[in-house]
Amino acid sequence: MRIIFSLLLIGALLGGAFAQRPRTMEPEPAKTPAATPAPKTVKAKYEGGIFGYNKTMEGTLTFDDANNRLYFKDKKPPKEISIPYEAITSAFADTQKRQPRAATIASHIPSIYALPAHFIKKKVRYLTLQYADPDSRVNGITSFKLENKEMLESVLAALAQKTGMTLRGDVYVKKRDDSSKLTP
């Protein structure tokens, strides 16, 4: 009996000694897979932020490489928004949790289903842009609601590549030289 207990004790001590070894590190961190190429035109919803366009609009967001601009066209022909690539100073992907309208209505009806309706949330994906137009000296922040995460990531990567922005944390920013600073 002593032999069995002593063998178990030695096995436990040796197992504990091997468990305390430092872990080896990988030589290079794993690279994230590249985003899929963005299509030239994407369905989007304008959420506001550009002077003169106060209401939300549904339409298409287009990379107009011939004119070096990001172009939003509403379903109705007279409303068009154009942001030059050189005016975009930063861009990032924003995700917010929103409660759908049906869940909001169900949560206000006094019934047994009101409590679970409070917990229904939907993720909404936004492409948020900060711009400073040197021609008109207008600057601001605007956002476009996109369909899903993959589409948002591909549009953001394509926009960063076309505008010459670099990644800092989760935000793409454009380095500005001293000669292009806006003066009041």
N, CA and C of each residue as an Amber inpcrd file, in Angstrom:
protein
   552
   0.8080000  -1.1820000   0.0000000   0.0000000   0.0000000   0.0000000
   0.8650000   1.2650000   0.0000000   1.9700000   1.2100000   0.7610000
   2.8670000   2.3580000   0.7930000   3.4920000   2.5940000  -0.5850000
   3.7700000   1.5570000  -1.2780000   4.3930000   1.6870000  -2.5960000
   3.4320000   2.3830000  -3.5650000   2.1680000   2.0140000  -3.5070000
   1.1750000   2.6360000  -4.3980000   1.0260000   4.1210000  -4.0800000
   0.9190000   4.4480000  -2.8010000   0.7910000   5.8600000  -2.4180000
   2.0380000   6.6630000  -2.7810000   3.2100000   6.0730000  -2.5790000
   4.4380000   6.7960000  -2.9120000   4.5550000   7.0000000  -4.4330000
   4.1380000   6.0060000  -5.2400000   4.1570000   6.1750000  -6.6910000
   3.1600000   7.2600000  -7.1290000   1.9900000   7.2870000  -6.5280000
   1.0130000   8.3280000  -6.8460000   1.5210000   9.7080000  -6.4500000
   2.1820000   9.8000000  -5.2950000   2.7310000  11.0760000  -4.8470000
   3.8430000  11.5470000  -5.7840000   4.7070000  10.6550000  -6.2000000
   5.7850000  11.0230000  -7.1250000   5.1930000  11.4420000  -8.4710000
   4.1760000  10.7350000  -8.9480000   3.5270000  11.0830000 -10.2170000
   2.8730000  12.4580000 -10.1520000   2.2410000  12.7800000  -9.0330000
   1.6050000  14.0890000  -8.8870000   2.6500000  15.2020000  -8.8520000
   3.7470000  14.9710000  -8.1550000   4.8000000  15.9860000  -8.0810000
   5.4660000  16.1970000  -9.4360000   5.7200000  15.1400000 -10.1740000
   6.3390000  15.2760000 -11.4850000   5.3720000  15.9460000 -12.4700000
   4.0970000  15.5840000 -12.3830000   3.1000000  16.2190000 -13.2590000
   2.9930000  17.7080000 -12.9740000   3.0560000  18.0920000 -11.7160000
   3.0290000  19.5060000 -11.3430000   4.2690000  20.2380000 -11.7930000
   5.4030000  19.5660000 -11.7830000   6.6500000  20.1960000 -12.2180000
   6.6210000  20.4600000 -13.7180000   6.0820000  19.5340000 -14.5050000
   5.9970000  19.7480000 -15.9510000   4.9480000  20.8080000 -16.2970000
   3.9310000  20.9510000 -15.4840000   2.8940000  21.9410000 -15.7520000
   3.3860000  23.3650000 -15.5110000   4.4620000  23.5420000 -14.7650000
   4.9460000  24.8730000 -14.4220000   5.9800000  25.4090000 -15.4040000
   6.2050000  24.7020000 -16.5130000   7.1760000  25.1880000 -17.4990000
   6.6360000  26.4280000 -18.2020000   7.5240000  27.3400000 -18.5960000
   7.0490000  28.4900000 -19.3720000   6.6300000  28.0390000 -20.7740000
   5.6310000  28.6820000 -21.3030000   5.1300000  28.3470000 -22.6270000
   5.9840000  29.0010000 -23.6860000   6.1340000  28.3330000 -24.7970000
   6.9090000  28.8930000 -25.8920000   6.0120000  29.7980000 -26.7280000
   6.5870000  30.8540000 -27.2590000   5.8460000  31.8140000 -28.0710000
   6.0430000  31.4930000 -29.5380000   5.0590000  31.8280000 -30.3430000
   5.1940000  31.6900000 -31.7830000   6.1500000  32.7760000 -32.2770000
   6.9570000  32.4960000 -33.2940000   7.9110000  33.5070000 -33.7570000
   7.2340000  34.7540000 -34.3210000   6.1080000  34.6120000 -35.0400000
   5.3800000  35.7630000 -35.5870000   3.9190000  35.6390000 -35.2160000
   3.2890000  36.7470000 -34.8800000   1.8680000  36.6650000 -34.5790000
   1.0750000  36.2870000 -35.8330000  -0.0370000  35.6280000 -35.6260000
  -0.8740000  35.2220000 -36.7580000  -1.4600000  36.4550000 -37.4380000
  -1.3840000  36.4620000 -38.7530000  -1.9040000  37.6010000 -39.4930000
  -3.3940000  37.4270000 -39.7120000  -4.1120000  38.5460000 -39.6600000
  -5.5420000  38.4900000 -39.9130000  -5.7740000  38.3460000 -41.4130000
  -6.7940000  37.5910000 -41.7940000  -7.0400000  37.4270000 -43.2220000
  -7.4690000  38.7400000 -43.8550000  -7.0430000  38.9480000 -45.0820000
  -7.3780000  40.1820000 -45.7890000  -8.8700000  40.2110000 -46.0960000
  -9.4260000  41.4010000 -46.0680000 -10.8400000  41.5550000 -46.3660000
 -11.0820000  41.2850000 -47.8450000 -12.2800000  40.8010000 -48.1580000
 -12.6150000  40.5510000 -49.5500000 -12.6750000  41.8760000 -50.2930000
 -12.3600000  41.8750000 -51.5720000 -12.3920000  43.1310000 -52.3190000
 -13.7980000  43.7290000 -52.3350000 -13.8570000  45.0240000 -52.1640000
 -15.1470000  45.7130000 -52.1140000 -15.6890000  45.8950000 -53.5300000
 -17.0020000  45.7510000 -53.6810000 -17.5830000  46.0450000 -54.9920000
 -17.5430000  47.5490000 -55.2520000 -17.6810000  47.9220000 -56.5070000
 -17.6270000  49.3390000 -56.8620000 -18.8170000  50.0960000 -56.3020000
 -19.9890000  49.4460000 -56.2110000 -21.2040000  50.0700000 -55.7080000
 -21.7910000  49.2120000 -54.5930000 -22.1940000  49.8550000 -53.4880000
 -22.7160000  49.1630000 -52.3170000 -24.0190000  49.8260000 -51.8880000
 -24.9990000  49.0070000 -51.4940000 -26.2220000  49.5730000 -50.9330000
 -25.9020000  50.1630000 -49.5640000 -26.3690000  51.3720000 -49.3070000
 -26.0790000  52.0490000 -48.0500000 -27.2310000  52.9710000 -47.6800000
 -27.2210000  53.3910000 -46.4330000 -28.2040000  54.3610000 -45.9580000
 -27.4250000  55.5140000 -45.3400000 -27.6280000  56.7100000 -45.8710000
 -26.9780000  57.9090000 -45.3500000 -27.6530000  58.2790000 -44.0390000
 -26.8700000  58.4800000 -42.9920000 -27.4080000  58.7560000 -41.6620000
 -27.2560000  60.2070000 -41.2330000 -26.5990000  61.0300000 -42.0180000
 -26.4640000  62.4370000 -41.6680000 -25.0270000  62.8500000 -41.4570000
 -24.8200000  64.1740000 -41.3670000 -23.5090000  64.7070000 -41.0640000
 -22.9450000  65.6570000 -42.1010000 -23.5190000  65.7120000 -43.2780000
 -23.0180000  66.6130000 -44.3190000 -23.9590000  67.8090000 -44.4030000
 -23.3740000  68.9790000 -44.4380000 -24.1320000  70.2300000 -44.4520000
 -25.0850000  70.2620000 -45.6430000 -26.3470000  70.5360000 -45.3700000
 -27.3490000  70.6360000 -46.4190000 -28.1490000  69.3700000 -46.6430000
 -27.7280000  68.2620000 -46.0440000 -28.4370000  66.9910000 -46.1850000
 -28.8250000  66.5110000 -44.7860000 -29.9730000  66.9330000 -44.3150000
 -30.3760000  66.6700000 -42.9370000 -31.0870000  65.3390000 -42.7390000
 -31.7820000  64.8400000 -43.7480000 -32.6030000  63.6470000 -43.5880000
 -31.8400000  62.4020000 -44.0370000 -32.2340000  61.2690000 -43.4580000
 -31.6390000  60.0140000 -43.8760000 -32.1260000  59.6670000 -45.2750000
 -31.2600000  59.0100000 -46.0260000 -31.5840000  58.6320000 -47.4030000
 -31.0690000  57.2260000 -47.6580000 -31.8030000  56.4660000 -48.4460000
 -31.3490000  55.1470000 -48.8610000 -30.9180000  55.2240000 -50.3020000
 -29.7880000  54.5790000 -50.6060000 -29.2820000  54.6260000 -51.9620000
 -28.0560000  53.7560000 -52.1200000 -27.1230000  54.2170000 -52.9410000
 -25.9030000  53.4620000 -53.2030000 -24.6720000  54.3310000 -52.9380000
 -23.6520000  53.6880000 -52.4130000 -22.3610000  54.3120000 -52.1520000
 -21.4020000  53.7730000 -53.2080000 -20.7680000  54.6720000 -53.9730000
 -19.9460000  54.2660000 -55.1180000 -18.5360000  54.8300000 -54.9910000
 -17.5380000  53.9970000 -55.3270000 -16.1600000  54.4630000 -55.4340000
 -15.9820000  55.0070000 -56.8420000 -15.8820000  56.3160000 -56.9760000
 -15.6970000  56.9560000 -58.2730000 -14.2100000  57.2510000 -58.4330000
 -13.4610000  56.2510000 -58.9070000 -12.0110000  56.3870000 -59.0190000
 -11.6030000  57.3520000 -60.1310000 -12.4400000  57.4970000 -61.1420000
 -12.1020000  58.4180000 -62.2330000 -12.0450000  59.8590000 -61.7330000
 -12.9150000  60.2190000 -60.7850000 -12.9460000  61.5760000 -60.2350000
 -12.3700000  61.6610000 -58.8220000 -11.7920000  60.5670000 -58.3230000
 -11.1910000  60.5090000 -56.9840000 -12.1510000  60.9840000 -55.9040000
 -13.2990000  60.3150000 -55.8080000 -14.2820000  60.7030000 -54.8010000
 -15.1320000  59.5130000 -54.4030000 -15.7350000  59.6310000 -53.2230000
 -16.7370000  58.7010000 -52.7260000 -18.0780000  59.3510000 -53.0070000
 -18.9500000  58.6250000 -53.6560000 -20.1640000  59.2170000 -54.2100000
 -21.3810000  58.4690000 -53.6740000 -22.3310000  59.1770000 -53.0600000
 -23.5870000  58.5900000 -52.6010000 -24.7180000  59.1470000 -53.4460000
 -25.5370000  58.2530000 -53.9770000 -26.6770000  58.6670000 -54.7890000
 -27.9400000  58.0720000 -54.1830000 -28.8980000  58.9430000 -53.9170000
 -30.1740000  58.5450000 -53.3500000 -30.9970000  57.8260000 -54.4080000
 -32.0080000  57.0680000 -53.9530000 -32.9120000  56.4150000 -54.8910000
 -33.6500000  57.4440000 -55.7390000 -33.8750000  58.6020000 -55.1520000
 -34.5190000  59.6920000 -55.8800000 -33.4110000  60.5150000 -56.5370000
 -33.4940000  60.7880000 -57.8270000 -32.3820000  61.4000000 -58.5670000
 -31.8380000  62.7440000 -58.0800000 -32.5950000  63.6640000 -57.4990000
 -31.9850000  64.9700000 -57.2490000 -30.9670000  65.0170000 -56.1150000
 -30.8800000  64.0020000 -55.2500000 -29.9710000  64.0980000 -54.1010000
 -28.7380000  63.2410000 -54.3190000 -27.5940000  63.9070000 -54.3720000
 -26.3130000  63.2460000 -54.5570000 -25.2920000  63.8820000 -53.6260000
 -24.4530000  63.0530000 -53.0140000 -23.4250000  63.5300000 -52.0870000
 -22.0780000  63.0540000 -52.6110000 -21.1210000  63.9500000 -52.6470000
 -19.7980000  63.6270000 -53.1420000 -18.7590000  64.0690000 -52.1130000
 -17.8900000  63.1480000 -51.7290000 -16.7950000  63.4610000 -50.8040000
 -15.4880000  63.1060000 -51.5030000 -14.6160000  64.0910000 -51.7870000
 -13.3370000  63.7820000 -52.4430000 -12.4590000  62.9080000 -51.5430000
 -11.6890000  62.0140000 -52.1740000 -10.7820000  61.1540000 -51.4160000
  -9.8070000  61.9750000 -50.5850000  -9.3330000  63.0880000 -51.1260000
  -8.3450000  63.9070000 -50.4090000  -8.9560000  64.5970000 -49.1880000
 -10.2870000  64.7260000 -49.1340000 -10.9310000  65.3890000 -48.0070000
 -11.1530000  64.4480000 -46.8290000 -11.1230000  63.1350000 -47.0480000
 -11.3640000  62.1700000 -45.9730000 -10.1140000  62.0800000 -45.1130000
 -10.2570000  62.3990000 -43.8180000  -9.1040000  62.3950000 -42.9120000
  -9.0470000  61.1550000 -42.0350000 -10.1900000  60.5450000 -41.7280000
 -10.2000000  59.3160000 -40.9480000 -11.4840000  58.5560000 -41.2170000
 -11.4240000  57.2460000 -40.9620000 -12.5780000  56.3890000 -41.1840000
 -12.5030000  55.2090000 -40.2190000 -13.6590000  54.7620000 -39.7600000
 -13.6860000  53.5680000 -38.9240000 -15.0340000  52.8740000 -39.0220000
 -15.0240000  51.6110000 -38.6220000 -16.2380000  50.7960000 -38.6170000
 -16.8530000  50.8810000 -37.2330000 -18.1230000  51.2110000 -37.1780000
 -18.8240000  51.3640000 -35.9140000 -19.9730000  50.3640000 -35.8680000
 -20.1270000  49.6990000 -34.7290000 -21.2240000  48.7560000 -34.5340000
 -22.0170000  49.1940000 -33.3220000 -23.3220000  49.2940000 -33.4860000
 -24.1960000  49.6690000 -32.3840000 -25.3200000  48.6600000 -32.2710000
 -25.7580000  48.4100000 -31.0420000 -26.8900000  47.5190000 -30.8280000
 -28.1500000  48.3650000 -30.7290000 -29.1240000  48.0350000 -31.5560000
 -30.3890000  48.7660000 -31.5900000 -31.5390000  47.7900000 -31.3840000
 -32.6240000  48.2990000 -30.8300000 -33.8130000  47.4840000 -30.6590000
 -34.7180000  47.6950000 -31.8680000 -35.1150000  46.6120000 -32.5570000
 -36.0050000  46.7720000 -33.7010000 -37.3430000  47.3920000 -33.2850000
 -38.0100000  48.0140000 -34.2370000 -39.2670000  48.7150000 -33.9600000
 -40.3340000  47.7640000 -33.4230000 -40.4190000  46.5500000 -33.9680000
 -41.4180000  45.5850000 -33.5030000 -41.1720000  45.2020000 -32.0450000
 -39.9110000  45.0640000 -31.6530000 -39.5930000  44.7290000 -30.2650000
 -39.9120000  45.8970000 -29.3390000 -39.7200000  47.1220000 -29.7990000
 -40.0630000  48.2940000 -28.9990000 -41.5620000  48.3670000 -28.7620000
 -42.3310000  48.1070000 -29.8000000 -43.7900000  48.1280000 -29.6560000
 -44.2470000  47.0000000 -28.7480000 -43.6900000  45.8010000 -28.9240000
 -44.0920000  44.6540000 -28.0980000 -43.7220000  44.8580000 -26.6370000
 -42.6480000  45.5780000 -26.3820000 -42.2420000  45.7860000 -24.9870000
 -43.1590000  46.7610000 -24.2640000 -43.9170000  47.5810000 -24.9860000
 -44.8180000  48.5380000 -24.3520000 -46.2470000  48.0220000 -24.2080000
 -46.5470000  46.8690000 -24.7850000 -47.8780000  46.2780000 -24.6500000
 -47.8950000  45.4530000 -23.3740000 -48.8600000  45.7010000 -22.5060000
 -48.8980000  44.9340000 -21.2540000 -49.3310000  43.4890000 -21.5190000
 -48.3660000  42.6070000 -21.6030000 -48.6430000  41.1810000 -21.7840000
 -47.4660000  40.3830000 -21.2650000 -47.5520000  39.0960000 -21.4090000
 -46.4820000  38.2250000 -20.9440000 -45.2340000  38.3410000 -21.8210000
 -45.3770000  38.8160000 -23.0580000 -44.2510000  38.9260000 -23.9880000
 -43.5080000  40.2620000 -23.8740000 -43.9520000  41.1320000 -23.0030000
 -43.3170000  42.4490000 -22.8910000 -41.8990000  42.3490000 -22.3330000
 -41.6730000  41.4970000 -21.3360000 -40.3460000  41.3910000 -20.7320000
 -39.3100000  40.8220000 -21.7020000 -39.5760000  39.7170000 -22.3920000
 -38.5580000  39.2180000 -23.3370000 -38.2850000  40.1850000 -24.4940000
 -39.2470000  40.9950000 -24.8600000 -39.0460000  41.9280000 -25.9760000
 -38.0060000  42.9900000 -25.6460000 -37.7910000  43.2630000 -24.3670000
 -36.7650000  44.2370000 -23.9630000 -35.3580000  43.7520000 -24.3070000
 -35.1720000  42.4330000 -24.4120000 -33.8390000  41.8750000 -24.6230000
 -33.5080000  41.6320000 -26.0910000 -34.4290000  41.9120000 -26.9900000
 -34.1700000  41.7140000 -28.4130000 -33.3680000  42.9050000 -28.9340000
 -32.1850000  42.6210000 -29.4750000 -31.3040000  43.6630000 -30.0160000
 -30.8120000  43.2220000 -31.3800000 -30.4750000  44.1720000 -32.2030000
 -29.9560000  43.9230000 -33.5360000 -28.6960000  44.7640000 -33.7180000
 -27.6450000  44.1760000 -34.2920000 -26.4180000  44.9200000 -34.5390000
 -26.5450000  45.6990000 -35.8360000 -26.1880000  46.9750000 -35.7750000
 -26.2330000  47.8450000 -36.9360000 -24.8070000  48.2900000 -37.2200000
 -24.3750000  48.1700000 -38.4810000 -22.9990000  48.4730000 -38.8770000
 -22.9430000  49.8070000 -39.6170000 -22.0190000  50.6720000 -39.2030000
 -21.8690000  51.9970000 -39.8000000 -20.4390000  52.2060000 -40.2960000
 -20.3120000  52.8530000 -41.4390000 -19.0390000  53.3690000 -41.9240000
 -19.0360000  54.8430000 -41.5490000 -18.1740000  55.2240000 -40.6300000
 -18.1220000  56.6010000 -40.1550000 -16.8850000  57.2800000 -40.7260000
 -17.0870000  58.4390000 -41.3380000 -16.0080000  59.1760000 -41.9890000
 -15.8660000  60.5580000 -41.3840000 -14.6370000  60.9850000 -41.1930000
 -14.3540000  62.3650000 -40.8080000 -13.6960000  63.0100000 -42.0220000
 -14.1920000  64.1800000 -42.3900000 -13.6790000  64.8250000 -43.6000000
 -13.3730000  66.2880000 -43.3270000 -12.4550000  66.8270000 -44.1120000
 -12.1010000  68.2460000 -44.0730000 -11.7990000  68.6500000 -45.5100000
 -12.7540000  69.3240000 -46.1420000 -12.6190000  69.7090000 -47.5480000
 -11.8180000  71.0070000 -47.6450000 -10.6290000  70.9750000 -48.2660000
  -9.8140000  72.1910000 -48.3470000 -10.3990000  73.2470000 -49.2970000
 -11.2060000  72.8430000 -50.2760000 -11.7750000  73.8060000 -51.2230000
 -12.8550000  74.6630000 -50.5680000 -13.7850000  74.0240000 -49.8740000
 -14.8900000  74.7700000 -49.2700000 -14.6490000  75.0790000 -47.7930000
 -13.5650000  74.5450000 -47.2430000 -13.2240000  74.7110000 -45.8210000
 -14.3390000  74.2390000 -44.9030000 -14.9730000  73.1630000 -45.2970000
 -16.0290000  72.5330000 -44.5040000 -15.4730000  71.2300000 -43.9570000
 -15.7310000  70.9860000 -42.6810000 -15.3330000  69.7110000 -42.1030000
 -16.4660000  69.1640000 -41.2500000 -16.4510000  67.8520000 -41.0430000
 -17.5050000  67.2260000 -40.2650000 -17.3420000  65.7230000 -40.2090000
 -18.3630000  65.0910000 -39.6550000 -18.3900000  63.6410000 -39.5120000
 -19.7010000  63.1530000 -40.1030000 -19.6260000  62.1310000 -40.9380000
 -20.8130000  61.5500000 -41.5440000 -20.7620000  60.0370000 -41.4030000
 -21.9110000  59.4030000 -41.5410000 -21.9460000  57.9490000 -41.4280000
 -22.9120000  57.3550000 -42.4330000 -22.5730000  56.1440000 -42.8500000
 -23.3820000  55.3840000 -43.7860000 -23.6450000  54.0050000 -43.1770000
 -24.8930000  53.6050000 -43.1560000 -25.2750000  52.2960000 -42.6170000
 -25.1290000  51.2690000 -43.7260000 -24.3600000  50.1990000 -43.4570000
 -24.1350000  49.1420000 -44.4380000 -24.7820000  47.8430000 -43.9750000
 -24.8810000  46.8850000 -44.8820000 -25.6470000  45.6710000 -44.6520000
 -25.0740000  44.7560000 -43.5760000 -23.7940000  44.3780000 -43.6930000
 -23.2280000  43.4060000 -42.7720000 -21.7550000  43.7060000 -42.4870000
 -21.1890000  42.9230000 -41.6080000 -19.8150000  43.1560000 -41.1480000
 -18.7990000  42.9420000 -42.2650000 -18.9720000  41.9070000 -43.0640000
 -18.0230000  41.6210000 -44.1270000 -17.9950000  42.7470000 -45.1580000
 -19.1790000  43.2360000 -45.5170000 -19.2620000  44.3250000 -46.4860000
 -18.6130000  45.5900000 -45.9110000 -18.8610000  45.8690000 -44.6460000
 -18.2840000  47.0390000 -43.9890000 -16.7650000  46.9660000 -43.9720000
 -16.2080000  45.8000000 -43.6230000 -14.7600000  45.6490000 -43.5690000
 -14.1280000  45.8020000 -44.9520000 -14.7700000  45.2410000 -45.9730000
 -14.1950000  45.3430000 -47.3180000 -14.2670000  46.7800000 -47.8530000
 -15.3740000  47.4830000 -47.5840000 -15.4930000  48.8780000 -48.0250000
 -14.4820000  49.7570000 -47.2910000 -14.3170000  49.5280000 -45.9980000
 -13.3660000  50.3110000 -45.2090000 -11.9300000  50.0760000 -45.6790000
 -11.5730000  48.8260000 -45.9570000 -10.2160000  48.5290000 -46.4320000
  -9.9760000  49.1510000 -47.8100000 -10.9650000  49.0930000 -48.6880000
 -10.8140000  49.6810000 -50.0190000 -10.6950000  51.1960000 -49.9380000
 -11.5040000  51.8070000 -49.0730000 -11.4470000  53.2620000 -48.9090000
 -10.1010000  53.6950000 -48.3350000  -9.5930000  52.9520000 -47.3650000
  -8.2920000  53.2840000 -46.7720000  -7.1750000  53.1700000 -47.8110000
  -7.2540000  52.1730000 -48.6640000  -6.2400000  51.9950000 -49.6960000
  -6.3250000  53.1190000 -50.7340000  -7.5160000  53.5300000 -51.1180000
  -7.6890000  54.5600000 -52.1470000  -7.3200000  55.9600000 -51.6320000
  -7.5150000  56.1990000 -50.3320000  -7.2320000  57.5240000 -49.7830000
  -5.8400000  57.6340000 -49.1630000  -5.1280000  56.5180000 -49.0400000
  -3.7800000  56.5500000 -48.4750000  -3.7610000  56.6520000 -46.9610000
  -4.7630000  56.0870000 -46.2970000  -4.8100000  56.1300000 -44.8360000
  -4.0840000  54.9220000 -44.2440000  -3.6100000  55.0900000 -43.0110000
  -2.9460000  54.0060000 -42.3020000  -3.7560000  53.6420000 -41.0700000
  -3.6060000  52.4100000 -40.6270000  -4.3750000  51.9080000 -39.4880000
  -3.6920000  52.2780000 -38.1810000  -4.4540000  52.8930000 -37.2800000
  -3.9990000  53.1960000 -35.9110000  -5.0540000  52.6690000 -34.9640000
  -4.7670000  51.5240000 -34.3650000  -5.7610000  50.8870000 -33.5060000
  -6.8890000  50.3490000 -34.3710000  -8.0980000  50.8430000 -34.1790000
  -9.2510000  50.4350000 -34.9760000  -9.6410000  51.4840000 -36.0040000
  -8.9120000  52.5930000 -36.0600000  -9.2750000  53.7220000 -36.9140000
  -8.2220000  53.9120000 -38.0010000  -8.6840000  54.1530000 -39.2150000
  -7.7870000  54.5240000 -40.3030000  -7.6610000  56.0450000 -40.3040000
  -6.4240000  56.5460000 -40.3380000  -6.1890000  57.9880000 -40.3430000
  -5.2260000  58.3460000 -41.4690000  -5.3350000  59.5830000 -41.9230000
  -4.4550000  60.0890000 -42.9700000  -3.4910000  61.0830000 -42.3330000
  -2.2210000  60.8730000 -42.5760000  -1.2340000  61.8260000 -42.0820000
  -1.3160000  63.0700000 -42.9270000  -1.2580000  64.1970000 -42.2860000
  -1.3830000  65.4730000 -42.9860000  -0.0620000  66.2230000 -42.8690000
   0.4060000  66.7480000 -43.9840000   1.6130000  67.5750000 -43.9330000
   1.2350000  69.0020000 -43.5480000   2.2050000  69.8040000 -43.1790000
   1.9550000  71.1560000 -42.6840000   1.3410000  72.0770000 -43.7330000
   1.6230000  71.8420000 -45.0050000   1.1120000  72.7500000 -46.0380000
  -0.3780000  72.5760000 -46.2960000  -0.9610000  71.4340000 -45.8890000
  -2.3860000  71.1980000 -46.1780000  -3.2850000  71.4970000 -44.9780000
  -2.7730000  72.1320000 -43.9380000  -3.6030000  72.4520000 -42.7820000
  -4.6280000  73.5130000 -43.1430000  -5.8100000  73.3530000 -42.5870000
  -6.8640000  74.3390000 -42.8350000  -6.6480000  75.5440000 -41.9370000
  -6.8150000  76.7080000 -42.4880000  -6.6980000  77.9230000 -41.7010000
  -8.0700000  78.5500000 -41.5800000  -8.4080000  79.0870000 -40.4170000
  -9.7450000  79.6730000 -40.2420000  -9.9320000  80.9580000 -40.9830000
